[in-house]
Amino acid sequence: MNSTIKLIAKNPVAYHNFNIESKLEAGIVLTGTEIKSIRAGKVNLKDSYAGFKNGECYIYSMHIIPYEHGNIFNKDPLRDRKLLLNKKELNKLFGKVKQDGYSLVPISLYFKGSLVKLELGLGKGKKLYDKRETLAKKDADMKIRKAIREKEKAY
C-alpha cells in the first residue's frame, strides 16, 4: 500500500487553545460525495471537536462543503462522523476524557495513500494567561531570529 501523506486541512487553533500531550491517527467514516469535496480541499476543522456517543468516538462540527454535482447524495455538511479506532484506543481515550479532564482535539486531516485519516490530539485547554505567554514566547523568538538575520546581512 502506498503510504504517501498529503495534507488536506489543519486546525489553526488547536495548539493555541490546547496543550497537546499526545497524538493518534484515526480513520473516519465518509460518504462518496464527502470524499469528492475533501479531494477538492473543501473542509474546515476550525470549530470541530471529538467526543464519545454510545461507546464510540465521533467528530462533531467538522464542516465539509457539499459537493457541487452531488444533488440528492449530499449529506448535511456538519453531521456527526464516526471515527475508526480500535477497542484499546477507545477505552484509553474514554478514560482520559472522563476522569482526567482531557479533550480530544482534531489537529489535521490528510490522505494516507487513498484513505482519509484524522490526527487527534489529547490535551488540556489553556487558560488565557497561558495563551498570552505562548504568544509572548513566539514574538520573542521571532525578534531574535530577525536580529540574527540582520547581523548576518551586515557581514
Summary of the structure (lengths in Angstrom):
residues: 155
radius of gyration: 18.9
end to end distance: 50.4
largest distance: 65.0
contacts: 411
relative contact order: 0.24
helix: 35%
strand: 36%
